[in-house]
Amino acid sequence: SKYVKIGSHGYWHNNLASLNYNQGCDEIINSKNYLENLTQYSIDSIGFPDGSYNMDISNFAYSIGIKYQCAVDYNSTKDASVKHLVNRLGIYPIVNPKYINYLIHSQYENSYL
């Protein structure tokens, strides 16, 4: 479909910032390989599980072709200037739908979701 694109969300949905570097790299590689074999398309995006990342993992992902990366809240103000790293809205089951509506219409009204 020209309207839908498949991206990674991790292989086991592990919080990548809580893993050591090698485990985080394996999580990304395994997910990318699995999805590429399944879809026969190149996977170039990831929504970090729990929105959690660190720059070592982000840079590794970028080095293997993951050029679109979505996090929930930047780790530092400097990360906002990293072109391949995008802040996304995290939506969790315990969040009230009225609060989600507020977030979308007030904080994210003029930015990419």
N, C-alpha and C positions, 0 to 999 in steps of 0.2 A: 504494500500500500504506500502511496505517496504521502499519506497522512500520519502514519505510525512508524516509529523507529524503535527497534529493540536495543536496549542497553543493559549493561551489567548492574547487578545489585549485590555482587559477591557470590561465591560458590555456596558457602554454608551460612551466609548472612552474619558473619562475624563482624564485630566492631573492630575495624581495621586499626584504629589508634591504640587498641589494647593488646594487639598482637606484636610479636617481635618482627623485625624487618623481613626476615625470610618467610615467616608464616604469612604476613600480609601480601608479599609478592606472590606466593603460591596461591593464595585465595583469589587474587586478581587474574593470574594466568589461567588457573583452572576454570574460572567463570568465563573468561574470554574464549578459551578454547572450546568449552562445552557449547556455548551459544553460537559460535562460528560454525562448528560442526553440525549443529542442529538446524540453523537457518541458512547456511551457505552464504552468509553476508559478513562483512567485516564489522566487528564490534568496536566502536570508537567512543563510547560514552559509559559513564558509571554514575549511579546515585549511591554515594557511600552509605552502607548500612548504618542506621542511627545518625546519618549525616556526619559521622566522625572520621577524621583523617589526620595525618600529619604530613609535613612537606616531603619527607623522604618517600613515603608511599605515593603521594601525589606525583612527585617527579618520576618515580619508577613507572607508574601507570602511563604517564605522558610518553616516556621513552619507548613503550611498547605499542603506542598508537592510540591510547585512550586520551583523546584531545578535548573531550567535554566531560568535566567532572563537577558533580553537584554535591555540596556540603550543606549542613545546617549550622549556620553561624561560623564565621571565620575564626581561626585560632588567634589571629592577630590582625591588626588593621592593615599591615603590609600584605597579607594574603588577598585582600580585596583587589589589589592591582595585578594579581596573577591571572593572565588571560584565560587559561584553561580551567580555572576554578570559579564556580558560580555558586552563590548563596541561594539555597532553596528553602521553601517553606516546609517544615516537618509537620506532618499531620498524624496524630496518634489516636487510638480508640478512646482514650480517656479525655480528649479535648472536646469541649462543648462546641457544637456546630455554630452557635452564635459567635463564639470567640474566633473561630476560623473565618467566618464572614467578616468580622471586624478586621482581622489581620489582612485579609485579601484586599479589602476596600480602603484601608487607611495606610498601612505600611508598604504595600506592594502595588498600589494602584498604577504607578508609572514605571514599573520595572518588570523584568522578565521573571516569571514564576517557574 
